[in-house]
């Protein structure tokens, strides 16, 4: 596999994480570069690990993973999106502290956006591909894209105001629907 092909796989695998990061960044209270980078590193680690896991599963589990990956991603993103929408529309008291976007919430989001990378890893098991290099490129692309997404979402959040989490939740659900549509539309 050529280096350009590996880079394109890395960029393609990071696009849904980027969109999710923009939504999360909009919902956060002015995230700084350090938080954006830590979030990017978490997403990059998860997104870079899932193709390796998929590759390890190989041919034995290929039909099961590819049969359900879109439903798993859709379900996780739907639940996360609904949770964000609920926080975006519920009345907040003026004295309440800004809601934190903790590790477990971010990990769930990272897993939801990386399920398709696992399926890619399964398909790479059938090719003569240096999986460690591909996984590293996917992880690095995702780290950069998510870090930029959080920072762009920060600017978006400043424009939208307190209801940015509502918009972020809608983005999460839209990503899940797009993943589901892509898989179901391609199967028909």
C-alpha positions in Angstrom: 0.0 0.0 0.0 1.4 3.4 -1.0 2.0 6.2 1.6 -0.6 8.4 -0.1 -3.2 5.6 0.2 -2.4 5.2 3.9 -2.7 9.0 4.5 -6.1 9.0 2.7 -7.3 6.2 4.9 -6.2 8.1 8.0 -8.0 11.3 6.8 -11.1 9.4 5.9 -11.2 7.6 9.3 -10.9 10.9 11.1 -13.7 12.9 9.5 -16.5 11.7 11.7 -14.4 12.2 14.8 -13.7 15.8 13.5 -17.4 16.5 13.1 -18.1 15.1 16.6 -15.3 17.2 18.0 -16.7 20.4 16.5 -20.0 19.6 18.2 -18.3 18.9 21.5 -16.1 21.9 21.3 -19.2 24.1 20.7 -20.8 22.6 23.9 -17.7 23.2 26.1 -17.0 26.4 28.1 -14.1 27.9 26.1 -11.8 24.8 25.9 -8.2 25.7 25.7 -5.5 24.2 23.5 -4.4 21.8 26.3 -7.9 20.3 26.6 -8.3 20.2 22.9 -4.9 18.3 22.5 -5.8 15.9 25.3 -9.1 15.2 23.7 -7.4 14.8 20.3 -4.9 12.3 21.9 -7.7 10.3 23.4 -9.6 10.1 20.1 -6.4 9.3 18.2 -5.5 6.5 20.6 -9.0 5.0 20.3 -9.2 5.5 16.5 -5.7 4.1 16.0 -6.4 1.1 18.2 -9.6 0.0 16.6 -8.2 -1.0 13.2 -5.6 -3.1 15.0 -8.3 -4.8 16.9 -10.3 -5.3 13.7 -7.2 -6.6 12.0 -6.6 -9.1 14.8 -10.2 -10.3 14.6 -9.4 -11.1 11.0 -11.5 -13.3 8.7 -13.2 -15.3 11.4 -15.2 -12.3 12.8 -15.4 -10.2 9.6 -19.0 -11.0 8.8 -20.1 -10.3 12.4 -18.3 -7.0 12.7 -19.2 -5.6 9.4 -22.8 -6.7 9.9 -23.2 -4.8 13.1 -20.7 -1.9 13.1 -23.0 0.7 11.7 -25.8 -0.2 14.2 -23.3 0.0 17.1 -22.0 3.3 16.0 -25.5 4.6 15.4 -26.7 3.5 18.8 -23.8 5.0 20.7 -24.0 8.3 18.7 -27.8 8.5 19.1 -27.5 8.0 22.9 -24.7 10.6 23.2 -26.6 13.0 21.0 -29.8 12.7 22.9 -27.9 13.2 26.2 -26.3 16.4 24.8 -29.7 17.6 23.5 -31.3 17.0 26.9 -28.5 19.1 28.5 -29.0 21.7 25.9 -32.7 22.2 26.4 -33.1 21.7 30.1 -33.4 25.0 32.0 -30.2 25.8 33.9 -30.1 28.0 37.0 -28.0 31.1 36.7 -25.8 29.9 39.5 -25.0 26.5 38.1 -21.4 25.7 37.2 -20.6 24.9 33.6 -21.1 21.2 32.9 -17.9 19.2 32.5 -17.2 17.0 29.5 -15.4 14.2 31.4 -13.2 11.3 30.3 -16.0 8.7 30.1 -18.2 10.9 28.0 -15.3 11.6 25.6 -14.3 7.9 25.6 -17.8 6.9 24.7 -17.9 9.5 21.9 -14.4 8.3 20.6 -15.6 4.7 20.6 -18.8 5.7 18.8 -16.9 7.4 16.0 -14.3 4.7 15.7 -16.4 1.6 15.1 -16.0 2.0 11.3 -12.2 2.0 11.7 -12.5 -1.5 13.3 -14.3 -2.7 10.1 -11.5 -1.2 8.0 -9.0 -3.1 10.1 -10.9 -6.3 9.4 -10.7 -5.6 5.7 -7.0 -4.8 6.0 -6.4 -8.3 7.4 -7.0 -9.6 3.9 -4.3 -7.4 2.4 -0.5 -7.2 2.7 -0.6 -4.0 4.8 1.7 -2.8 7.6 -1.1 -2.5 10.1 1.1 -0.7 12.7 1.9 2.1 10.2 -1.8 2.4 9.1 -3.0 2.5 12.7 -0.3 5.1 13.6 -1.4 7.3 10.6 -5.1 6.9 11.5 -4.4 7.8 15.1 -2.2 10.8 14.2 -4.7 12.1 11.7 -7.5 11.8 14.2 -5.6 13.5 16.9 -4.9 16.5 14.7 -8.4 16.6 13.3 -10.1 16.3 16.7 -7.8 19.0 18.3 -8.7 21.3 15.4 -12.4 20.4 15.7 -12.5 21.2 19.4 -10.9 24.6 18.8 -13.2 25.3 15.8 -16.2 24.3 18.0 -15.0 26.7 20.6 -15.4 29.6 18.1 -18.7 28.2 17.0 -19.8 27.9 20.6 -19.0 31.5 21.4 -21.3 32.6 18.5 -24.2 30.2 19.5 -24.1 30.7 23.2 -25.6 28.5 25.9 -27.5 26.2 23.5 -24.4 25.0 21.7 -24.8 21.6 23.3 -28.2 21.2 21.6 -26.4 21.8 18.2 -23.7 19.4 19.2 -26.2 16.7 20.0 -27.9 17.2 16.7 -24.5 16.8 15.0 -23.9 13.5 16.9 -27.2 12.1 15.8 -26.6 13.3 12.2 -23.3 11.5 12.2 -24.9 8.3 13.5 -27.7 8.6 10.8 -25.1 9.2 8.1 -23.1 6.1 9.2 -26.3 4.0 9.2 -27.5 5.4 5.9 -24.1 4.8 4.3 -24.1 1.1 5.4 -27.8 0.4 4.7 -27.8 2.4 1.5 -24.8 0.5 0.3 -26.3 -2.8 1.1 -29.4 -2.3 -1.0 
